[in-house]
Amino acid sequence: MITKSPYNTVSCKLGLSFTKNARTAWGNIIASLCTDAKLTLLLPAYIGRNDKEGSGVFDPVLDYDTNSTFYGLGEQLEVDITSFEDKVRCGNIDVALVIHYFGFCRTDMSKIKKICKDNNVVLVEDCAHAFHLGKSEQIIGNYGDFSFYSVHKYLATATGGILKQNNMTYTLSKLTPTELMERSVLEDYSNSELNKISTIRRNNFKDYAEHLKSNSNINIMFDLTTNDIPQTFPIRIKNGLREKLYYFLMDHELPTVALYYRMIEEIDLNRFPLSGTISSEILNLPVHQDTNAEDIFKLCEKIKDFFVNEIRL
């Protein structure tokens, strides 16, 4: 029967909860799924730790005293399907986490979803680097039973996370007031032109690719596809020169970051040597919306200067 105004409180919603940060969202998922027995989590073998921020995604794993095991990744940090499937079938896994590193997904997520469904494993997507916030039609973030995001990795805020529930058969624990997103962050998120920010980031990525494509001293980790919204421009520095280049750029007031430059101790690098190799070579160049073509040109020219000087030495 027709009514004067809408009355259904759950229709046309995305299943979003607004949290203090992505770590809080991930912790809420773990806490909600905990039973009398410990959860066993299947995690990717590329998780970093630093002295300032801890281990990010691994901290809640420790906080809730879970069991954990790891699966392998490929050159583009995509899921090694064989490694993943072997672990799911043999490891009594409760929850599997897939991380979309730096905003890119090069994994066959349909296959991952089927493996998890066939084995009664909860699938969670870590979209902390993925800028597909609040969109119902995107691919990233819709495969998992849950996904979570980090607002402050894309907007000019100090905090902010989002938890997205795709499978409503699970009941999430109620977030406490201290676990909720601050009002000012929610206002900033709501007032942001997300499509414009996405376009700027993609264009900045293209500029880097054009300037650096012929530089034989680096490997550009990703080509930009239609659905990609990059968090950074990740490159791998050859010949053990990553740290030296990092400080060279810092000295010229051109800050970069090396995300996941040190693996957590729980990852055995003898079993996952590629993780160690990538972590020793990774450098992430900024593509955020406050970066412009002139900034990118200057940074790329300094990178070229660095390698010219190294060759002379």
C-alpha positions in Angstrom: 0.0 0.0 0.0 1.3 3.4 -0.9 2.4 5.7 2.0 3.0 9.4 2.3 6.7 8.9 3.2 9.3 6.1 3.2 9.1 3.8 6.3 11.5 1.0 5.5 14.6 1.7 7.6 16.9 -0.9 5.9 16.1 -0.5 2.2 18.6 1.1 -0.2 21.4 1.1 2.3 25.0 0.1 1.8 25.5 -1.5 5.1 28.1 1.0 6.3 29.2 1.8 9.8 31.5 4.7 10.5 34.4 3.9 12.8 37.3 5.7 14.4 39.7 4.0 11.9 40.0 0.9 9.7 41.8 -1.0 12.6 38.7 -0.5 14.7 36.4 -1.8 11.9 38.6 -4.9 11.5 38.7 -5.4 15.3 34.9 -5.2 15.4 34.6 -8.0 12.8 37.0 -10.2 14.7 35.3 -9.6 18.0 31.8 -10.2 16.5 32.9 -13.6 15.1 34.7 -14.8 18.2 33.1 -17.8 20.0 34.3 -19.9 22.9 37.0 -21.3 20.7 39.8 -19.2 19.2 39.3 -17.9 15.7 41.8 -19.1 13.1 42.6 -16.3 10.6 44.2 -16.8 7.2 46.2 -13.7 6.3 48.4 -12.6 3.3 52.2 -12.9 3.9 52.8 -9.2 3.3 52.0 -7.3 6.4 54.4 -4.6 7.7 55.2 -3.1 11.1 56.8 0.2 12.1 57.7 1.7 15.4 55.3 4.6 15.1 52.0 3.0 14.0 52.5 -0.7 14.9 51.4 -3.4 12.4 48.0 -1.9 11.4 46.0 -4.9 10.3 47.8 -7.4 12.5 47.3 -5.5 15.7 43.6 -6.6 16.1 44.8 -10.1 15.4 47.0 -9.9 18.4 44.5 -8.0 20.5 41.8 -10.7 20.2 44.3 -13.6 20.8 43.5 -15.4 17.6 45.4 -18.2 15.8 46.8 -17.1 12.4 48.5 -18.5 9.4 49.6 -17.0 6.1 49.2 -17.5 2.3 51.6 -16.5 -0.4 51.3 -13.6 -2.9 52.6 -12.8 -6.4 54.7 -10.0 -7.9 51.7 -7.6 -7.9 50.7 -8.7 -4.4 47.9 -10.7 -5.8 46.7 -13.8 -4.0 48.5 -17.0 -4.8 45.3 -19.0 -5.4 47.0 -22.4 -4.9 48.6 -21.3 -1.6 45.3 -19.8 -0.5 43.2 -22.8 -1.4 45.6 -25.2 0.2 45.5 -23.3 3.5 41.7 -23.1 3.4 41.2 -26.8 2.8 43.8 -28.0 5.3 43.9 -25.3 8.0 40.5 -25.2 9.7 40.2 -21.6 8.7 37.4 -19.4 10.1 38.2 -16.1 8.5 40.2 -15.2 5.4 41.5 -11.7 4.8 42.4 -10.3 1.3 44.2 -7.0 1.2 43.9 -4.7 -1.8 47.3 -3.2 -1.6 47.8 0.5 -2.6 44.2 0.5 -4.1 44.8 -2.2 -6.7 43.1 -5.6 -7.0 44.9 -8.1 -9.3 43.3 -11.1 -7.7 40.5 -13.3 -9.1 38.1 -12.4 -6.3 35.3 -14.5 -7.8 37.4 -17.6 -7.3 38.5 -16.5 -3.8 34.8 -16.0 -2.9 33.9 -19.4 -4.1 36.7 -21.1 -2.2 35.6 -19.4 1.0 31.9 -20.2 0.4 32.6 -23.9 -0.4 34.6 -24.2 2.9 32.4 -22.1 5.2 35.1 -19.5 5.6 34.2 -15.8 6.3 35.8 -13.6 3.6 36.9 -10.1 4.6 38.4 -7.5 2.2 40.9 -5.0 3.6 40.1 -1.9 1.5 42.1 0.5 3.6 44.0 1.5 0.5 41.0 1.3 -1.8 39.1 4.5 -2.6 35.7 3.0 -3.5 33.9 4.4 -0.5 30.1 4.4 -0.5 29.7 3.0 -4.0 27.3 0.1 -4.5 28.4 -0.8 -8.0 32.1 -1.3 -7.5 33.9 -4.6 -7.5 36.4 -4.0 -4.7 34.7 -4.4 -1.3 31.6 -6.3 -2.5 33.1 -9.8 -2.6 33.7 -10.3 1.1 31.1 -10.9 3.8 32.7 -7.8 5.2 35.1 -5.1 4.0 36.7 -2.1 5.7 38.2 1.2 4.6 40.5 4.0 5.9 39.1 7.5 5.3 42.3 9.3 6.4 44.4 7.5 3.7 42.4 9.5 1.1 41.1 12.6 2.7 42.8 15.3 4.7 41.7 13.9 8.1 43.7 12.4 10.9 41.3 9.5 11.6 38.3 7.8 10.1 37.3 4.3 9.0 34.3 2.5 7.4 33.0 -1.0 8.0 30.9 -2.4 5.2 28.7 -5.5 5.9 27.7 -7.4 2.8 26.4 -10.5 4.4 23.6 -9.7 6.9 23.4 -13.2 8.3 26.1 -12.1 10.8 25.5 -9.9 13.8 28.1 -7.3 14.5 28.9 -6.1 18.0 27.7 -2.6 18.8 30.4 0.0 18.5 31.2 2.0 21.6 31.2 5.8 21.5 35.0 5.8 21.4 35.0 3.4 18.4 32.8 5.7 16.3 34.0 8.2 13.7 34.3 11.7 14.9 31.6 14.1 13.7 34.1 16.4 12.1 35.6 13.5 10.0 32.1 12.3 9.0 31.3 15.9 7.9 34.5 16.0 5.9 33.8 12.7 4.2 30.2 13.7 3.4 31.3 17.0 2.0 34.1 15.6 -0.3 33.9 15.3 -4.1 34.9 11.7 -4.2 34.7 11.4 -8.0 36.9 14.5 -8.4 39.5 13.1 -6.0 39.5 9.8 -7.8 40.1 11.6 -11.1 43.0 13.6 -9.8 44.7 10.6 -8.3 44.3 8.6 -11.5 45.7 11.5 -13.5 48.7 11.9 -11.1 49.4 8.2 -11.5 49.4 8.5 -15.3 51.9 11.4 -15.0 54.3 9.3 -12.9 54.0 6.4 -15.3 54.9 8.7 -18.3 57.9 10.2 -16.6 59.3 7.0 -15.2 58.4 4.4 -17.7 61.8 4.4 -19.4 63.8 4.4 -16.1 65.6 1.0 -16.0 66.5 1.4 -12.4 62.9 0.9 -11.2 60.0 -1.4 -11.7 56.5 0.2 -11.8 54.4 -2.3 -10.0 51.0 -1.6 -11.7 49.5 -0.5 -14.9 46.4 1.6 -14.4 43.1 -0.1 -15.4 39.6 1.3 -15.7 38.6 0.6 -12.1 41.8 1.5 -10.3 41.9 4.4 -7.9 45.4 4.5 -6.6 46.4 5.3 -3.0 50.0 5.8 -4.1 52.3 5.2 -7.1 54.3 2.1 -5.9 57.6 1.3 -7.5 60.4 -1.2 -6.7 63.9 0.1 -6.6 66.6 -2.1 -8.1 70.1 -2.9 -6.8 69.5 -2.4 -3.1 69.2 1.4 -3.5 65.7 2.0 -2.1 66.9 3.4 1.3 69.5 5.6 -0.3 67.0 7.0 -2.7 64.5 7.5 0.0 66.9 9.7 2.1 68.1 11.5 -1.0 64.6 12.6 -1.8 64.0 13.6 1.8 67.1 15.7 1.7 65.6 17.6 -1.2 62.3 18.1 0.6 60.5 15.5 -1.5 59.1 13.1 1.0 58.0 9.6 0.0 57.0 6.6 2.0 58.0 2.9 1.9 54.9 1.1 2.9 55.5 -2.4 4.5 59.3 -1.9 4.4 59.6 -4.2 7.4 57.6 -7.4 7.7 56.0 -8.5 11.0 58.0 -11.2 12.8 55.2 -13.7 12.4 55.8 -14.0 8.7 58.6 -16.5 7.9 60.6 -15.0 5.1 62.2 -18.3 4.3 58.8 -19.6 3.4 57.7 -16.3 1.7 60.9 -14.9 0.2 59.1 -12.7 -2.3 57.5 -10.8 0.6 61.0 -10.0 1.9 62.2 -8.9 -1.5 59.3 -6.6 -2.2 59.5 -5.0 1.3 63.2 -4.2 0.7 62.5 -2.6 -2.7 59.2 -0.8 -2.3 58.8 3.0 -2.5 55.4 4.7 -2.7 55.2 8.1 -4.4 52.3 10.5 -3.5 49.4 10.8 -5.9 47.0 12.5 -3.5 44.8 15.4 -4.6 47.1 18.1 -3.2 49.8 16.9 -5.6 50.0 18.5 -9.1 51.9 17.9 -12.3 54.7 20.3 -11.4 55.3 18.4 -8.1 55.4 15.1 -9.9 57.8 16.4 -12.6 60.1 17.7 -9.9 60.1 14.4 -8.0 60.7 12.3 -11.1 63.6 14.6 -12.2 65.2 14.1 -8.8 64.8 10.4 -9.1 66.6 10.5 -12.5 69.3 12.7 -11.0 69.9 10.2 -8.2 70.5 7.3 -10.6 72.7 9.4 -12.9 74.9 10.2 -9.8 74.9 6.6 -8.8 76.1 5.4 -12.2 78.9 8.0 -12.1 80.0 6.7 -8.7 
